[in-house]
């Protein structure tokens, strides 16, 4: 009888206090989708603010976050400052964040967007043909693609989040 009472007590404690997030568990972010099997990402090219072609291969061996955004997107405006802060986070050393504008907007409008939000740690990239957005099957903005050091998409975020979330940063650092 004591053993049964002890088991029930332990079950009650377990249910009352959920386990602390570990590297094996995803942080509670409702729009974070982690893939069971990472998807290989190949032939990804886009333009930088100097109108030069950039390849995702240039960032191999880094943890890469691709964030698709547009200046007219209110949730993009909301999350961009926290994305900027994440780029400077010292807990994740090999992190590269690539904010890719898919709004078919000119460079001046994108630069003003970054200036208005006081974005200092991110560079502006473009997908003016929207080919890249189609390749990733985007269904809305913002959408964030997380790519591991092997060049595989292991997760994506559909919609905006707070990139300063401590649980998210702790979880993301396990991929560094």
Helices and strands as residue ranges (DSSP letters): H 2-16, E 32-40, E 45-48, E 53-55, G 56-59, E 63-69, H 74-87, E 95-101, H 107-116, E 124-126, H 131-135, E 143-147, E 152-158, H 166-173
